[in-house]
Every structure is written in C-alpha cells, then in structure tokens.
Amino acid sequence: MTSVGGASATTIGILGAGAMGAGIAQVAVTHGHPVILVDTSPAVVANARSGISKALDREVEKGRTTAEARTSSLERLTAVAVPAGADLLALASAGLVIEAIIEDLRAKRDVFLRLEAVLPESTVLASNTSSLSITAIASGCRRPERVVGIHFFNPVPLMPLVEIVPGLATEASVTTAARSLVDGWQKTTVLAKDTPGFIVNRLARPFYGESLRIYEEGVADQATIDWAMREIGRFRMGPFELMDLIGNDINFAVTQSVFEAFFYDPRYRPSLTQKRHVEAGLLGRKSGQGYYDYRAGAVRPEPTKNSELGQRIVDRVVAMLINEAAEALFMGLATAEDLDLAMTQGVNYPKGLLRWADEIGVSTVHRRLQALQEEYGEDRYRPSPLLRRMSQEGRRFYHA
Ligand SMILES: NC(=O)c1ccc[n+]([C@@H]2O[C@H](COP(=O)([O-])OP(=O)(O)OC[C@H]3O[C@@H](n4cnc5c(N)ncnc54)[C@H](O)[C@@H]3O)[C@@H](O)[C@H]2O)c1
C-alpha cells in the first residue's frame, strides 16, 4: 500500500476546517507535513488559517517553538474553500486524507465517494468520526480496505490521545501506516475495534450515568458527588461540573447514540434528569446554567463532606467504570494496556481502570457489582463474565 508510513513529506489532506480539522492541520504542519485544508465555507477557511497562525504565535511567545519554525509551518499550510458538491481535485496530491466534516453518515459517505473519484488508489482515507461506524462509512467506497478511523480529541494540539479504528474491511497495512504516522506527531495512539463510542466515549459512560443515577435516587446532591469524585476518587473534575463544561446537550447526545448503537443495552440508558436539563436549556457553562448556576453573583452549593458517603459514591461509580472496561476487554475492543492508556491520556483519569481493579481487588469490585445487581434487580449492574471468572480464579489484569 501506501505512502503514508512515517514519511514527514507526506501531504495530508483535511476535509472540514472546523474545530477538529483546524486542530489536526496545526499538528500536521508543525510536524513537517504539507497540509491542504478544505472546507465548503470560505469564512471557516479564513478563520482556521488565522486560528492556526495565532496558536503558533503563542507557541513562539511561550518559547516552545522558534519564529522560523512557525513561519515554515504556516508556509506548509494551504487552506481553500471548495463549494459543496464540487470536485475535490485540490486534495489530489495527498497521501492521507482525514475527513472532519459534520457528523452525518450520508454526508461522510458522499465525500468519501467524491474523494475516491480524484485520489490515487494508494491514498489512505481516514475519518475523525466520534460516533459513526467506520465500516458503515467505508461501505460506500470502491476500496473500503483503505478506509480507517483516526479519532482525535478536542482540542487536538493539546490532547495526547488518538484512537485508531480499522473497519471490518480495512487492510492491516493501512491501520499500521495510519498508526505509525500519528505516533510521529507526538500522540499516544491506541487501537480500537469499530464498536460504538470506540474506547473513551464508551468506557466513560458510567462516570456520568452512574453519577446521575446516584443524584436521581437522592443519595447525594451534585456538589457532594463532585466533591467525592474529586477529593476521594482523585478525578480531575467531578461528573456534574464536567457535564456542564462539555455541555449537557453534547453529553446527552453521545450517551443516546451509544445506547441506540448498542441496541438499547440498559447499561448505557440515558438519564431523564439530563434530558430534562437539555429540554430546559440548562446546557451548562455555555448557557449560564446547568447543574450549577454560572451567572454573575450565583453562589455555588456546598458539598456534604461526609467521607463515608463520599467513599460509597466513589466505590459505586468506579465499580461501574471498571465493569465497562472489563467487558470491553472481554469483547476484544482493545488490549488492557490500550484501554487503560485511553482513559488516562484521553480523559485524564487518575489511573487506568483495569490497573485500578487490581489495586482495589477484582473480587471486591465483583462483589460490589453483585450487591448492586441484587439490590436493584437491574441488568444495568450485571458484572462482566470476565470479572466474575477472574474473581473466582483469583486473577489480576496485570502481573506487576
Ligand atoms: N468537537 C469535538 O469535540 C470532536 C471530537 C472528536 C471528533 N469529532 C468529530 O470530528 C468531526 C468534525 O467535528 P467539529 O467539531 O470539527 O465540527 P465543526 O462543526 O466545527 O466543523 C465541521 C466543518 O465541516 C465543514 N463541512 C461540512 N460539510 C462539508 C463538506 N461536505 N465538505 C467540506 N467541509 C464540510 C463545515 O463547514 C464545518 O466547518 C465530526 O465528525 C465530529 O464528530 C469532534
């Protein structure tokens, strides 16, 4: 196959110059690649170019790069507007094209077909989709074997993790080439099966879902749950402040899409409380109110700093997170190492979930889940068969 593997001279084509496309372009030019960045909107193209230029200026000010390196990075960037439906010949010289347009399967299939019409057979086609199946995007292509998922996180220049996602038809050499190229961009890559939410967006669901459930049951208020997860669980942010930062509309949409894509598995069932917040326009920081009030003069509610209650909250949410990671390992989503790397690098978890399971004790985690399942009688709390087996056999996820 292909010319992408590691060569810094490979031209990178990027389709979609929004938040993600522009971020990917910035990273690629700073790593020596000529980049052709394309969007349908001239205003977005202009905005992306000036955004990248300003970001590189800041890098120079902070002493992280030189003025010369900044200038040559910008010289490597070509940003052009191509009207919707027009041919994509502007990308013909690319060895890898990364698609980062709107999250819509029909729109993505359409641009992949139009890319195939102008690109040589050796060009690798990648999608930055967060929630669509790579296999489904590739299925409309003449050569689905050259299509792969390269899932960056926002903001791209700052977030170290990238999930590499082969579809069912993807050639192994395409996956390897994509991974080694992105590894060369000082990113941490993990390999994930093409399943809903890939690694991070799937494994993180219980962080929000179980916290919302605890809140709905009246076990504790949002301030207490956030306090417990931060102070006792050592997470960087509590679930409610994080949902307010992400936006309740976005967070709800991710949960709903994972729930639907897993054929309504109750483990991923969205929360009515969150849905009502979205309906009420309580989206979080961006709307001024979410689970907290961000308007001027608002007083932040005080948590109940009861360490016994806090520990119970953390134990319950962490057991659910570990169960999700164990089930993902059981179903071959990724290796234990990659599952753990994804959560520490992608969402700054204090520890990898499987390493955390070893630390708590696999059988303790299993017992906590069994107790929850018994108490609620809900399938949501069913322990992963892997966790049950490991608990019975006294096994750990890691040897050391
Ligand atoms: N924002 C995130 O946090 C995030 C994280 C990871 C992955 N993603 C994924 O990355 C993709 C882009 O997300 P974003 O947040 O940058 O969106 P965005 O809305 O900021 O940008 C999308 C851009 O695509 C352009 N566009 C739409 N149709 C096009 C077409 N046919 N040809 C060329 N350009 C077209 C739009 O004009 C827009 O500028 C989506 O698939 C999204 O799911 C987003």
The ligand as a Tripos MOL2 file, in Angstrom:
@<TRIPOS>MOLECULE
LIG
   44    48     1     0     0
SMALL
NO_CHARGES

@<TRIPOS>ATOM
      1 N1        -15.6780   18.5860   18.5130 N.am      1 LIG1
      2 C1        -15.2250   17.5200   19.1460 C.2       1 LIG1
      3 O1        -15.0490   17.5060   20.3610 O.2       1 LIG1
      4 C2        -14.9010   16.2910   18.3630 C.ar      1 LIG1
      5 C3        -14.0110   15.3510   18.9150 C.ar      1 LIG1
      6 C4        -13.6570   14.2300   18.1570 C.ar      1 LIG1
      7 C5        -14.2230   14.0310   16.8980 C.ar      1 LIG1
      8 N2        -15.1150   14.9520   16.4080 N.ar      1 LIG1
      9 C6        -15.6630   14.6900   15.0500 C.3       1 LIG1
     10 O2        -14.9530   15.4920   14.1210 O.3       1 LIG1
     11 C7        -15.8370   15.8870   13.0590 C.3       1 LIG1
     12 C8        -15.8290   17.4030   12.9620 C.3       1 LIG1
     13 O3        -16.2180   17.9590   14.1890 O.3       1 LIG1
     14 P1        -16.0050   19.5060   14.5390 P.3       1 LIG1
     15 O4        -16.3090   19.6620   15.9770 O.co2     1 LIG1
     16 O5        -14.7110   19.9750   13.9920 O.co2     1 LIG1
     17 O6        -17.2040   20.1450   13.6900 O.3       1 LIG1
     18 P2        -17.3500   21.6470   13.1710 P.3       1 LIG1
     19 O7        -18.8090   21.8510   13.0190 O.co2     1 LIG1
     20 O8        -16.5400   22.5860   13.9970 O.co2     1 LIG1
     21 O9        -16.6700   21.5840   11.7140 O.3       1 LIG1
     22 C9        -17.1880   20.8390   10.6400 C.3       1 LIG1
     23 C10       -16.8150   21.5790    9.3770 C.3       1 LIG1
     24 O10       -17.0940   20.7650    8.2410 O.3       1 LIG1
     25 C11       -17.4960   21.6290    7.1990 C.3       1 LIG1
     26 N3        -18.2050   20.8220    6.2140 N.ar      1 LIG1
     27 C12       -19.4410   20.2980    6.2950 C.ar      1 LIG1
     28 N4        -19.6940   19.5700    5.1920 N.ar      1 LIG1
     29 C13       -18.5850   19.6290    4.4150 C.ar      1 LIG1
     30 C14       -18.2330   19.0720    3.1700 C.ar      1 LIG1
     31 N5        -19.0750   18.3050    2.5020 N.pl3     1 LIG1
     32 N6        -17.0040   19.3330    2.6620 N.ar      1 LIG1
     33 C15       -16.1170   20.1110    3.3550 C.ar      1 LIG1
     34 N7        -16.4170   20.6710    4.5490 N.ar      1 LIG1
     35 C16       -17.6330   20.4180    5.0680 C.ar      1 LIG1
     36 C17       -18.3410   22.6890    7.8640 C.3       1 LIG1
     37 O11       -18.3980   23.8730    7.0640 O.3       1 LIG1
     38 C18       -17.5880   22.8930    9.1710 C.3       1 LIG1
     39 O12       -16.6690   23.9520    9.0690 O.3       1 LIG1
     40 C19       -17.1750   15.2480   13.3750 C.3       1 LIG1
     41 O13       -17.2480   14.0130   12.7230 O.3       1 LIG1
     42 C20       -17.1210   15.0550   14.8860 C.3       1 LIG1
     43 O14       -17.9580   14.0150   15.3310 O.3       1 LIG1
     44 C21       -15.4440   16.0700   17.0960 C.ar      1 LIG1
@<TRIPOS>BOND
     1     1     2 1
     2     2     3 2
     3     2     4 1
     4     4     5 ar
     5     4    44 ar
     6     5     6 ar
     7     6     7 ar
     8     7     8 ar
     9     8     9 1
    10     8    44 ar
    11     9    10 1
    12     9    42 1
    13    10    11 1
    14    11    12 1
    15    11    40 1
    16    12    13 1
    17    13    14 1
    18    14    15 2
    19    14    16 1
    20    14    17 1
    21    17    18 1
    22    18    19 2
    23    18    20 1
    24    18    21 1
    25    21    22 1
    26    22    23 1
    27    23    24 1
    28    23    38 1
    29    24    25 1
    30    25    26 1
    31    25    36 1
    32    26    27 ar
    33    26    35 ar
    34    27    28 ar
    35    28    29 ar
    36    29    30 ar
    37    29    35 ar
    38    30    31 1
    39    30    32 ar
    40    32    33 ar
    41    33    34 ar
    42    34    35 ar
    43    36    37 1
    44    36    38 1
    45    38    39 1
    46    40    41 1
    47    40    42 1
    48    42    43 1
@<TRIPOS>SUBSTRUCTURE
     1 LIG1         1 GROUP 0 **** ****
